[in-house]
Amino acid sequence: MTYCCALRLKEGLVFISDTRTNAGVDHISVFRKLYTFGIEGERFITIQTSGNLATTQAVIGHLKNHLELQQTPNLYSVNTMFEVAELVGHTLQKVIADVTENTQEQSNYYCSLLVGGQIGQAEMQLYNIYPQGNFICATSDTPYFQIGESKYGKPILDRALSYDMPLSEALRCSLISFDSTLRSNVSVGMPLDALIYKKNSLHIPEGKRITEEDPYFENISKEWSDTLRSGLQNLPKPSEDYFK
């Protein structure tokens, strides 16, 4: 399985994805699920993938082929992030239709995508694209999307994340979301791919691969566990009414 999280905040965009595709005691595969496209100084686009691996790789392959062959529309020819989301959605819809033409089991080939970025000086955008090809857009009221195994990492985002949060704090909050998921779900695994984009920079960031030995991730994971235990111990004790 997988877990991907993307944030659209006042200062920029945050993307984090895990890399595990199979879970088991003797079979674990690692594949990148975060892809970056762009032209320095003109546009920045990131795509995160969750679901059927063959489907997601086919979608990314088609998008890359259109760029290499200069077929239009492509990720560099469209004028807005809305058009980027439409292009990715149509590509996903076509891939699923092609592979399921002779079968009724479409759900076996489903995948979900998160698409975010900025073109020119237009507003940054973040979209959650469904297997059917349609999509929704993040807002200041709902500044993040998750795909994959989202339930374990959602509480910290709901409680702590806000649209005005600085990028450094948002990254920390997102990493704790991943730490909670990693502890509770074996189908999500290290390493993690993280990418931070600063609003209006139109810079293509390199991103960072976070391994199990990453000192910062190790530190905040330990401190978060200690904080939870300490906080639980410091909560008021239940009254005797609960034990009658």
C-alpha positions as CSV (number, residue, x, y, z in Angstrom):
1,M,0.0,0.0,0.0
2,T,1.2,3.6,0.4
3,Y,0.7,6.9,2.2
4,C,1.1,10.2,0.5
5,C,0.4,13.6,2.0
6,A,0.4,17.1,0.3
7,L,-0.2,20.5,1.9
8,R,-1.1,23.8,0.2
9,L,-0.2,26.5,2.7
10,K,0.2,30.3,2.7
11,E,4.0,30.1,2.3
12,G,4.2,27.1,-0.1
13,L,3.7,23.4,-0.8
14,V,4.8,20.4,1.2
15,F,4.8,16.9,-0.3
16,I,5.8,13.6,1.4
17,S,5.4,10.0,0.1
18,D,6.5,6.7,1.4
19,T,8.1,4.2,-1.0
20,R,6.7,0.7,0.0
21,T,4.6,-1.2,-2.5
22,N,4.4,-4.7,-1.0
23,A,4.2,-5.7,2.6
24,G,5.3,-9.0,4.0
25,V,8.0,-10.6,6.1
26,D,10.0,-11.7,3.0
27,H,8.9,-9.5,0.2
28,I,9.2,-5.7,0.4
29,S,9.6,-3.5,-2.8
30,V,10.6,0.1,-2.9
31,F,9.3,2.4,-5.7
32,R,9.3,6.1,-5.9
33,K,5.8,7.6,-5.7
34,L,6.7,11.3,-5.9
35,Y,7.5,12.8,-9.4
36,T,8.7,16.3,-10.2
37,F,8.3,18.2,-13.4
38,G,9.0,21.8,-14.3
39,I,10.9,24.5,-16.1
40,E,13.1,26.6,-13.8
41,G,11.6,30.1,-13.5
42,E,8.4,29.2,-15.3
43,R,6.6,26.3,-13.7
44,F,6.8,23.7,-11.0
45,I,4.6,20.5,-10.9
46,T,4.7,17.5,-8.6
47,I,2.6,14.3,-8.8
48,Q,2.2,11.8,-6.0
49,T,0.7,8.3,-6.7
50,S,-1.1,5.7,-4.8
51,G,-2.8,2.5,-5.9
52,N,-2.1,0.0,-8.6
53,L,1.6,0.3,-9.5
54,A,1.2,-0.6,-13.1
55,T,-1.5,2.0,-13.6
56,T,0.5,4.8,-11.8
57,Q,3.6,4.0,-13.8
58,A,1.6,4.0,-17.1
59,V,0.2,7.4,-16.2
60,I,3.6,8.9,-15.5
61,G,5.0,7.2,-18.6
62,H,2.4,8.7,-20.8
63,L,3.0,12.2,-19.4
64,K,6.8,11.9,-19.9
65,N,6.3,10.6,-23.4
66,H,4.2,13.5,-24.3
67,L,6.9,15.8,-23.1
68,E,9.7,14.0,-24.9
69,L,7.8,13.8,-28.2
70,Q,6.4,17.3,-27.8
71,Q,2.9,16.1,-28.2
72,T,0.3,18.6,-27.0
73,P,-1.3,19.1,-24.6
74,N,1.5,18.2,-22.2
75,L,2.6,19.3,-18.8
76,Y,4.7,22.2,-20.2
77,S,2.2,23.4,-22.8
78,V,-0.9,24.0,-20.7
79,N,-1.4,27.4,-19.2
80,T,-2.8,26.7,-15.7
81,M,-2.6,24.2,-12.9
82,F,-6.3,23.5,-13.5
83,E,-5.4,22.4,-17.0
84,V,-2.6,20.3,-15.6
85,A,-5.1,18.5,-13.3
86,E,-7.4,18.0,-16.3
87,L,-4.6,16.5,-18.4
88,V,-3.5,14.1,-15.6
89,G,-7.1,13.2,-14.9
90,H,-7.8,12.4,-18.6
91,T,-4.5,10.4,-18.8
92,L,-5.5,8.3,-15.7
93,Q,-9.0,7.8,-17.1
94,K,-7.6,6.6,-20.4
95,V,-5.1,4.2,-18.9
96,I,-7.7,2.5,-16.7
97,A,-10.1,2.3,-19.7
98,D,-7.5,0.7,-21.9
99,V,-6.4,-2.0,-19.4
100,T,-10.0,-2.8,-18.4
101,E,-11.5,-2.9,-21.8
102,N,-12.2,-6.6,-21.6
103,T,-12.8,-7.0,-17.9
104,Q,-15.3,-5.7,-15.3
105,E,-12.8,-5.6,-12.5
106,Q,-11.9,-1.9,-12.9
107,S,-11.3,-1.4,-9.2
108,N,-8.3,-3.7,-9.3
109,Y,-6.5,-1.1,-11.5
110,Y,-7.6,2.0,-9.7
111,C,-5.1,4.6,-8.4
112,S,-5.3,8.1,-6.9
113,L,-3.1,11.0,-7.6
114,L,-2.1,14.3,-5.9
115,V,-1.1,17.1,-8.3
116,G,0.3,20.4,-7.0
117,G,2.4,23.2,-8.3
118,Q,2.5,26.7,-9.7
119,I,2.7,28.2,-13.2
120,G,4.0,31.7,-13.6
121,Q,2.7,34.1,-10.9
122,A,-0.7,32.4,-10.7
123,E,-1.8,31.0,-7.4
124,M,-0.3,27.7,-6.3
125,Q,-2.8,24.8,-6.5
126,L,-3.2,21.3,-5.1
127,Y,-5.6,18.8,-6.6
128,N,-6.8,15.3,-5.5
129,I,-7.5,13.3,-8.6
130,Y,-9.8,10.3,-8.4
131,P,-9.6,7.1,-10.4
132,Q,-12.5,8.3,-12.6
133,G,-10.4,11.3,-13.7
134,N,-12.4,14.0,-11.8
135,F,-10.7,16.1,-9.0
136,I,-11.1,18.5,-6.2
137,C,-8.9,21.5,-5.2
138,A,-7.4,22.3,-1.8
139,T,-8.5,25.5,-0.1
140,S,-7.4,27.6,2.9
141,D,-10.1,25.8,4.9
142,T,-8.9,22.4,3.7
143,P,-5.2,22.9,3.1
144,Y,-4.1,19.2,2.8
145,F,-4.9,16.0,1.0
146,Q,-4.0,12.4,1.8
147,I,-4.1,9.3,-0.4
148,G,-3.5,5.7,0.6
149,E,-3.3,4.6,4.2
150,S,-4.4,8.0,5.6
151,K,-6.3,7.2,8.8
152,Y,-3.4,6.8,11.2
153,G,-1.8,10.1,10.1
154,K,-4.9,12.2,9.9
155,P,-5.5,13.1,13.6
156,I,-2.3,15.1,14.0
157,L,-3.0,17.0,10.8
158,D,-6.6,17.8,11.8
159,R,-5.6,18.9,15.3
160,A,-2.4,20.8,14.5
161,L,-2.1,21.9,10.9
162,S,-3.3,25.3,9.7
163,Y,-3.1,27.2,6.4
164,D,-0.9,30.0,8.0
165,M,1.6,27.5,9.5
166,P,5.2,28.2,8.5
167,L,6.7,25.5,6.1
168,S,9.2,24.3,8.7
169,E,6.4,23.6,11.2
170,A,4.2,22.1,8.6
171,L,7.0,19.7,7.5
172,R,7.4,18.7,11.2
173,C,3.7,18.1,11.6
174,S,3.6,16.0,8.4
175,L,6.6,13.9,9.4
176,I,4.8,13.1,12.7
177,S,1.8,12.1,10.6
178,F,4.0,9.6,8.8
179,D,5.6,8.4,12.0
180,S,2.2,7.6,13.4
181,T,1.3,5.7,10.2
182,L,4.6,3.8,10.1
183,R,4.1,2.6,13.7
184,S,0.5,1.3,13.0
185,N,0.6,0.0,9.4
186,V,3.2,-2.4,8.0
187,S,2.1,-1.6,4.5
188,V,3.6,1.8,4.7
189,G,7.4,1.9,4.9
190,M,10.7,3.9,4.8
191,P,12.4,5.6,3.1
192,L,10.3,8.7,2.7
193,D,10.5,11.2,-0.1
194,A,9.9,14.9,1.0
195,L,9.7,18.0,-1.2
196,I,9.2,21.6,-0.1
197,Y,8.3,24.4,-2.6
198,K,8.3,28.0,-1.6
199,K,5.5,30.2,-3.0
200,N,6.4,32.2,-6.2
201,S,10.0,30.9,-6.3
202,L,9.3,28.9,-9.5
203,H,12.4,26.8,-8.4
204,I,12.5,23.1,-8.9
205,P,13.6,21.7,-5.5
206,E,15.7,18.6,-5.3
207,G,13.8,17.1,-2.4
208,K,15.2,14.8,0.3
209,R,15.0,11.1,0.8
210,I,14.5,10.3,4.5
211,T,15.9,7.0,5.6
212,E,15.5,5.1,8.9
213,E,18.9,6.5,10.0
214,D,17.9,10.2,9.4
215,P,18.9,11.9,12.7
216,Y,16.1,14.5,12.5
217,F,13.3,12.0,11.9
218,E,14.7,9.7,14.6
219,N,14.8,12.6,17.0
220,I,11.2,13.9,16.5
221,S,9.9,10.4,16.5
222,K,11.3,9.7,19.9
223,E,10.4,13.0,21.3
224,W,6.8,12.7,20.0
225,S,6.4,9.3,21.7
226,D,7.8,10.7,24.9
227,T,5.5,13.7,24.7
228,L,2.4,11.5,24.2
229,R,3.3,9.3,27.2
230,S,4.1,12.3,29.4
231,G,0.9,14.0,28.3
232,L,-1.2,11.0,29.0
233,Q,0.3,10.7,32.5
234,N,-0.4,14.3,33.2
235,L,-4.1,14.2,32.2
236,P,-6.6,14.4,35.1
237,K,-7.4,11.0,36.5
238,P,-11.0,9.7,36.1
239,S,-13.4,10.0,39.1
240,E,-14.6,7.1,41.1
241,D,-17.9,7.3,39.3
242,Y,-16.3,5.5,36.3
243,F,-15.6,2.5,38.5
244,K,-19.0,1.9,40.1
